[in-house]
Amino acid sequence: MEELNSVTIYWLISIGLLVGFIIDLVMIKRGIGMIGNIIGGAAGSVIIGICSIMLNLYAPLIYAAVGSVAFLFLINVFSFHVSEHVDARAS
């Protein structure tokens, strides 16, 4: 089983940064920005990874990556802003 040490935390942060960058590439100018995706990915990965280590689940790094994707999906879906301006002039 995986134990919680500095190497594991390093890998959790690295996986979160990579997932955040990939989600930013997929979202293409929608949702939160690049910095928000990267920080949210790292935070989500560390939180999910530590929880899976504490619960003694198998392969906590995989759970961290999948949990980080789900976390960023929820953040990006609920942060869409409508940028269309409606012109109400009568022609």
HUHU-V761924 format. One record per run of one state. SS is the DSSP state (a for helix, b for strand, c for the rest). FROM is the first residue (numbers start at 1). LEN is the number of residues. If there is no record, write none. Layout:
ss->SS from->FROM len->LEN
ss->SS from->FROM len->LEN
//
This chain:
ss->c from->1 len->5
ss->a from->6 len->22
ss->c from->28 len->6
ss->a from->34 len->21
ss->c from->55 len->5
ss->a from->60 len->18
ss->c from->78 len->14
//
